[in-house]
Amino acid sequence: MSEKKGLSSSIGSGFSRLGRNISEIGTTFREGDWTAKLSFVVMGFGQLVHKQFLRGILFLALEILFIYYMVSFGAAYVSKLPTLGTVESYTDKSGIVPVTVYGDNSFMILLFGILTIFVILAFIFVWRMNIGQQRQIQLFQKEGRALPTSMQDLKSLLNEHFSATLLAIPNVGVFVFVILPIIFMVCVAFTNYDANHQSPTNLFTWVGLENFKNLFSMGTSGFGSTFVTVLGWTLVWAFFATFLNFFLGLGVAIMINKKGIKFKKLWRTILVVTIAVPQFVSLLYMYKMFANDGLINTWLLNLGVIKTYIPFWSNAMYSRVLIILINVWIGIPYMMLMTTGILMNIPEDLYESARIDGANAWQMFRKITLPYMLFVLGPYLLTSFTGNLNNFNVIYLLTQGNPTSMNLSGGAGYTDLLITWLYKLTVNDTNYRMAAVIGIMVFVVTAVISLVVYRILPSVRDEEGFQ
């Protein structure tokens, strides 16, 4: 109930803010002089008239750049966004040497069309800033206060507003290299961009929700059964890869830290050495060890334990179990080091009090050690779980997603995660539209699990109670 109230309150606050902005724009135009009214069309004009040259020049320059961008570049791409192009490429064979004449490029139309929409939104934001400053000029004049000079504005950018000045370029980089590609990928999910629709020779266009219907379709031509299989294994893998490493790493740390254990530094060093070896080397070596003609099968055959090789990598169940076990071997040292530091910070008097009360080792672990660990490492475990949902290295270096089956479509294998399946759809099948849909589903699964788990973490839910 409180969540619904919070959502409705946020929506109401948003509409209220929008109403205030519209009201302020109307008030500025109604009460402003001719310079303020002209500033609605020529940005920065009012600032220039009132000798705020730095502000005026910046606003005017941004408006000129926007008009030039739209006329020379952006408007053409935005106008073609609804169709993603209509003029197809062709080969002109009328001359001696055939010449390929390229038409529209759906890829570039989509990319630069999205960019232009953001440029338009950014211009509207700057235009609103310009109107806001016109209103500030009006209020300052009514109160008889002096307007900030250009030198004062410059000093403000380098002093109290220096953080905004410093973050301007990084924010542009985040938009260009993070936000824009994500939105482009989301848009691709609603097109038919695949191997048969490659720009610029073949156009692709919008298909609505067809790709999502195909993903959840259980028919022979759909991806539904494959998606359910891959998603189920992805969740199972992430669960065991996270919590098996956590509990085993914690167990190893407790054993090493136990009083009476000798050569503690030696045991920690041996475990840390496994971290020093690059992961891709370890994983490729493990793949070779468990191959049909690998070291493990060879030893077992020579010892007479088995009569034929064990299909570690060609049997779905064997492959999945082996991947989890190998990941435990890789992950225990990290978790051992992390939990060792936390174990040393648990107050010893808690254990002494528990012993006096007659608690045994299991009760002390369940009532003292584990709650303390979950409180401190809860956010890390959530991060580790979401990271394992997208753990490309372990799966791809060990099995490449194999073994495959005729029952799985889209080139997926029984050990593929959603992220490795997405990679195959992109690189092997050039099925960009379905890869984009899978990318969206990866985000949805990760976001839902993260939000649900985050709300029940002890470190978030009962911080004061634990302290």
C-alpha positions in Angstrom: 0.0 0.0 0.0 2.8 2.4 0.9 4.5 1.6 -2.4 1.4 2.6 -4.4 1.1 5.8 -2.4 4.8 6.5 -3.1 4.3 5.9 -6.8 1.2 8.1 -7.0 2.9 10.8 -5.0 5.9 10.7 -7.5 3.5 10.9 -10.5 1.6 13.8 -8.8 4.8 15.6 -8.0 6.0 15.2 -11.6 2.7 16.7 -13.0 2.9 19.5 -10.4 6.4 20.4 -11.4 5.4 20.4 -15.1 2.5 22.7 -14.3 4.8 25.1 -12.4 7.2 25.2 -15.4 4.4 26.0 -17.9 3.0 28.6 -15.5 6.4 30.2 -15.2 7.0 30.3 -18.9 3.6 32.0 -19.4 4.3 34.5 -16.6 7.7 35.3 -18.1 6.2 36.1 -21.5 3.3 38.0 -20.1 5.3 40.2 -17.7 8.5 40.5 -19.7 9.5 43.5 -21.9 10.2 43.2 -25.6 13.7 41.8 -25.0 12.3 39.0 -22.9 9.7 38.2 -25.6 12.3 38.2 -28.3 14.4 35.8 -26.2 11.8 33.2 -26.7 12.8 33.0 -30.3 16.4 34.3 -30.2 18.0 32.7 -27.2 20.3 34.9 -25.2 19.0 38.1 -26.6 17.8 39.4 -23.3 21.0 38.5 -21.5 23.0 40.4 -24.2 20.9 43.5 -23.8 21.3 43.4 -20.1 25.1 43.0 -20.5 25.3 39.4 -19.4 27.5 38.7 -22.3 28.8 35.2 -21.3 25.4 33.8 -20.8 24.0 35.5 -23.9 26.8 34.3 -26.2 26.5 30.7 -25.0 22.8 30.6 -25.5 22.9 32.2 -28.9 25.8 29.9 -30.0 23.9 26.8 -28.8 20.8 27.9 -30.8 22.9 28.5 -33.9 24.6 25.1 -33.6 21.2 23.4 -33.1 19.7 25.0 -36.2 22.8 24.1 -38.3 22.7 20.6 -37.0 19.0 20.1 -37.8 19.1 21.7 -41.2 22.3 20.0 -42.4 22.1 16.6 -40.7 19.5 15.8 -38.0 16.2 16.6 -39.7 16.8 14.2 -42.5 17.4 11.3 -40.1 14.4 12.1 -37.9 12.1 12.3 -40.8 13.1 8.8 -41.9 12.8 7.2 -38.4 9.1 6.0 -38.9 10.2 3.8 -41.9 13.9 3.4 -41.3 14.4 4.2 -45.0 12.6 3.5 -48.3 15.2 3.9 -51.0 17.0 0.6 -51.5 20.5 0.1 -52.9 20.9 -1.2 -56.5 23.6 -2.0 -59.0 23.7 0.2 -62.1 24.8 -2.0 -65.1 24.1 0.5 -67.8 27.8 1.4 -68.1 30.9 -0.7 -68.9 31.7 -1.2 -65.2 28.7 -2.0 -62.9 28.4 0.6 -60.2 26.6 0.0 -56.9 24.3 2.9 -55.9 23.5 3.0 -52.2 20.2 4.2 -51.0 19.1 4.6 -47.4 21.0 3.0 -44.5 18.6 1.8 -41.9 21.4 1.4 -39.3 22.5 5.0 -39.6 19.0 6.3 -39.7 18.2 4.5 -36.5 21.4 5.6 -34.8 21.5 9.2 -35.8 17.7 9.5 -35.5 17.9 8.5 -31.8 20.8 10.9 -31.4 18.8 13.8 -33.0 15.9 13.2 -30.7 18.2 13.6 -27.7 19.7 16.7 -29.3 16.2 18.1 -29.6 15.4 17.2 -26.0 18.7 18.8 -24.9 17.8 22.0 -26.8 14.4 22.2 -25.2 16.1 21.9 -21.8 18.6 24.7 -22.7 15.7 26.8 -24.1 13.9 26.3 -20.7 17.1 27.5 -18.9 17.1 30.6 -21.1 13.5 31.4 -20.2 14.3 30.7 -16.5 17.1 33.3 -16.7 14.8 35.8 -18.3 12.5 35.3 -15.3 15.4 35.9 -13.0 16.2 39.1 -14.8 12.7 40.3 -14.2 12.7 39.5 -10.5 16.1 41.1 -10.0 14.9 44.3 -11.7 11.7 44.4 -9.6 13.8 44.0 -6.4 16.4 46.6 -7.6 19.3 44.1 -7.4 22.3 44.1 -9.8 22.5 41.3 -12.3 25.5 38.9 -12.2 28.2 40.0 -14.5 30.1 37.7 -16.9 33.1 37.7 -14.7 31.0 36.6 -11.7 29.5 33.9 -13.9 32.9 32.7 -14.8 34.1 32.7 -11.2 31.0 30.8 -10.2 31.8 28.0 -12.8 35.3 27.7 -11.4 34.3 27.8 -7.7 30.9 26.9 -6.2 29.7 25.3 -9.4 33.1 23.7 -10.3 31.7 20.2 -9.7 29.2 20.7 -12.5 31.8 22.2 -14.8 34.2 19.3 -14.1 31.5 16.6 -14.7 30.3 18.1 -18.0 32.6 16.1 -20.2 32.3 12.8 -18.3 28.5 13.1 -18.5 28.7 13.6 -22.3 30.9 10.5 -22.5 28.4 8.5 -20.4 25.7 9.5 -22.7 27.6 8.7 -26.0 29.1 5.4 -24.9 26.5 4.1 -22.4 23.0 5.6 -22.7 22.9 5.9 -26.5 24.0 2.3 -27.2 21.5 1.0 -24.7 18.6 2.9 -26.2 19.8 1.8 -29.7 19.8 -1.8 -28.6 16.3 -1.5 -27.2 15.1 0.0 -30.5 16.7 -2.8 -32.5 14.5 -5.3 -30.5 11.5 -3.8 -32.3 13.0 -4.2 -35.8 13.8 -7.1 -38.2 17.5 -6.4 -38.2 19.2 -9.8 -38.9 21.4 -11.6 -41.5 18.7 -11.0 -44.2 18.4 -7.3 -43.5 21.9 -5.9 -43.5 22.4 -2.2 -44.2 23.0 -0.6 -46.5 22.2 -3.2 -49.2 19.1 -4.5 -47.5 16.9 -2.2 -45.4 15.3 -3.3 -42.1 12.2 -1.8 -40.6 10.0 -1.8 -37.5 8.1 -5.0 -36.6 6.6 -4.0 -33.3 6.3 -6.8 -30.7 6.9 -9.6 -33.2 10.4 -10.5 -31.8 9.1 -10.6 -28.2 6.2 -12.9 -29.4 8.8 -15.1 -31.1 10.9 -15.3 -27.9 8.0 -16.6 -25.8 6.5 -18.7 -28.6 6.6 -22.4 -27.8 6.1 -23.5 -31.4 8.7 -25.1 -33.6 9.8 -21.8 -35.1 9.8 -20.0 -31.8 12.4 -19.5 -29.1 10.1 -20.2 -26.1 11.4 -23.6 -25.0 15.0 -22.5 -25.6 14.5 -19.3 -23.6 13.0 -21.2 -20.6 15.8 -23.8 -20.7 18.6 -21.1 -20.8 16.9 -18.9 -18.2 16.4 -21.8 -15.8 20.0 -22.9 -16.1 21.2 -19.2 -15.7 19.3 -18.8 -12.4 20.5 -22.2 -11.1 24.1 -21.4 -12.1 24.0 -17.9 -10.5 22.6 -19.4 -7.3 25.2 -22.1 -6.8 28.0 -20.0 -8.1 27.2 -17.3 -5.5 26.2 -19.2 -2.4 28.3 -22.3 -2.8 31.4 -20.2 -3.0 30.2 -18.1 -0.1 29.6 -20.9 2.4 32.6 -23.0 1.3 34.8 -19.9 1.4 33.5 -19.0 4.8 34.0 -22.6 6.0 37.7 -22.6 4.8 38.2 -19.2 6.5 36.8 -20.5 9.7 39.0 -23.6 9.7 42.1 -21.6 8.9 41.4 -19.1 11.6 40.5 -21.7 14.2 42.7 -21.7 17.3 45.3 -24.5 17.2 45.7 -24.6 13.4 49.3 -24.4 12.4 50.8 -22.8 9.3 47.9 -20.4 8.8 49.9 -18.2 6.5 50.9 -21.2 4.4 47.4 -22.3 3.8 46.3 -18.8 2.9 49.2 -18.4 0.5 48.4 -21.7 -1.3 44.9 -20.5 -1.9 46.0 -17.0 -3.0 48.4 -18.5 -5.6 45.3 -19.8 -7.5 44.2 -16.2 -7.9 47.5 -15.2 -9.3 47.1 -17.4 -12.3 45.1 -15.6 -15.1 41.6 -17.0 -15.1 41.5 -17.8 -18.8 44.6 -19.9 -18.4 43.1 -21.9 -15.5 39.8 -22.4 -17.3 41.3 -23.6 -20.6 43.6 -25.9 -18.7 40.6 -27.4 -16.8 38.8 -27.8 -20.1 41.7 -29.8 -21.5 41.9 -31.9 -18.3 38.3 -33.1 -18.5 38.3 -33.6 -22.3 37.6 -37.1 -23.7 41.3 -37.6 -24.2 42.3 -35.4 -21.3 44.2 -36.2 -18.1 41.3 -37.3 -16.0 39.8 -39.7 -18.4 43.3 -41.1 -19.3 44.1 -41.8 -15.6 40.7 -43.4 -14.9 41.1 -45.6 -18.0 44.7 -46.6 -17.1 43.6 -47.5 -13.5 40.7 -49.6 -14.8 38.1 -47.5 -13.0 36.2 -46.9 -16.2 36.0 -48.8 -19.5 35.2 -45.9 -21.7 35.8 -42.2 -21.3 33.3 -40.1 -19.3 31.6 -37.5 -21.5 32.3 -34.5 -19.2 31.7 -31.9 -21.9 29.2 -33.7 -24.2 26.7 -34.6 -21.5 24.5 -31.8 -20.4 24.2 -32.8 -16.7 27.9 -33.7 -16.4 28.9 -30.3 -18.0 26.7 -28.3 -15.7 27.8 -30.0 -12.5 31.5 -29.7 -13.5 31.2 -26.0 -14.4 29.8 -25.3 -10.9 32.6 -27.3 -9.2 35.3 -25.6 -11.3 33.8 -22.3 -10.4 34.0 -23.2 -6.7 37.7 -24.0 -7.1 38.1 -20.5 -8.6 35.9 -18.6 -6.2 36.8 -20.0 -2.8 40.1 -18.1 -2.5 38.4 -14.8 -3.1 35.7 -15.5 -0.5 38.2 -16.9 1.9 40.2 -13.7 1.9 37.1 -11.5 2.2 35.5 -13.5 5.1 38.9 -13.8 6.9 39.0 -10.0 7.4 35.4 -9.9 8.7 35.9 -12.9 11.0 38.8 -11.1 12.7 36.5 -8.1 13.4 33.7 -10.1 15.1 34.0 -9.2 18.9 35.4 -12.2 20.7 33.3 -11.5 23.8 30.2 -12.5 21.8 31.6 -16.0 21.5 32.7 -16.1 25.1 29.2 -15.1 26.3 27.7 -17.8 24.0 30.0 -20.5 25.5 29.1 -19.5 29.0 25.4 -19.8 28.0 26.2 -23.4 26.8 26.0 -22.8 23.0 27.7 -25.3 20.8 29.8 -24.5 17.7 26.8 -24.8 15.3 24.6 -22.5 17.4 27.4 -19.9 17.6 27.8 -20.1 13.8 24.1 -19.8 13.2 23.4 -17.0 15.8 26.6 -15.0 15.6 28.9 -15.7 12.7 26.4 -16.1 9.9 24.2 -13.0 10.8 27.3 -10.9 11.0 28.6 -12.1 7.7 25.3 -11.7 5.9 24.9 -8.2 7.3 28.4 -7.1 6.1 28.5 -9.1 2.9 24.8 -8.9 1.9 25.4 -6.2 -0.7 28.4 -8.0 -2.1 26.5 -11.3 -2.4 23.8 -9.4 -4.3 26.4 -7.9 -6.6 28.1 -11.3 -7.0 24.7 -12.9 -7.9 23.9 -10.4 -10.6 27.5 -10.7 -11.8 27.2 -14.4 -12.1 24.0 -14.0 -14.2 26.3 -12.3 -16.7 29.4 -14.4 -16.1 30.6 -14.8 -19.7 34.2 -16.0 -19.0 33.6 -19.2 -17.0 31.0 -20.6 -19.3 32.5 -19.6 -22.7 36.0 -20.6 -21.9 35.0 -24.0 -20.5 32.2 -25.2 -22.9 31.3 -22.4 -25.3 27.8 -23.2 -24.2 27.9 -26.8 -25.4 26.6 -29.4 -25.6 24.0 -28.3 -28.3 20.8 -30.1 -29.2 18.2 -30.0 -32.0 15.7 -29.2 -29.2 17.4 -25.8 -28.7 17.1 -23.1 -31.3 19.2 -20.0 -32.0 22.5 -21.9 -31.6 22.0 -22.2 -27.8 23.6 -25.0 -25.8 22.6 -26.6 -22.5 25.3 -24.7 -20.6 24.6 -21.4 -22.2 23.7 -18.5 -20.0 21.5 -15.7 -21.4 24.6 -13.6 -21.9 26.5 -16.3 -23.9 23.4 -17.0 -25.9 23.2 -13.3 -26.7 26.8 -13.4 -27.9 26.1 -16.4 -30.2 23.1 -14.7 -31.7 25.1 -11.6 -32.4 28.4 -13.0 -33.6 27.5 -16.4 -35.0 24.0 -15.9 -36.4 24.0 -12.1 -36.9 20.5 -12.2 -35.5 20.7 -8.8 -33.9 17.0 -8.4 -33.3 16.7 -11.5 -31.1 20.0 -10.7 -29.5 18.5 -7.3 -28.5 15.4 -8.9 -27.1 17.6 -11.3 -25.0 19.6 -8.3 -23.8 16.4 -6.6 -22.6 15.4 -9.8 -20.8 18.8 -10.0 -19.2 18.2 -6.5 -17.9 14.7 -7.3 -16.7 15.8 -10.5 -14.8 18.7 -8.8 -13.2 16.8 -5.7 -12.2 13.8 -7.7 -10.7 16.1 -10.0 -8.7 18.3 -7.1 -7.5 15.3 -5.0 -6.4 13.6 -7.9 -4.6 16.7 -9.1 -2.8 17.9 -5.6 -2.0 14.8 -5.0 0.0 15.3 -8.0 2.2 19.0 -7.6 2.9 19.7 -7.3 6.7 22.1 -4.4 6.1 19.2 -2.5 4.4 16.2 -3.7 6.3 17.4 -3.7 9.9 20.6 -1.7 10.1 19.9 0.0 13.4 18.5 -3.3 15.0 21.7 -5.1 14.1 23.9 -2.4 15.6 
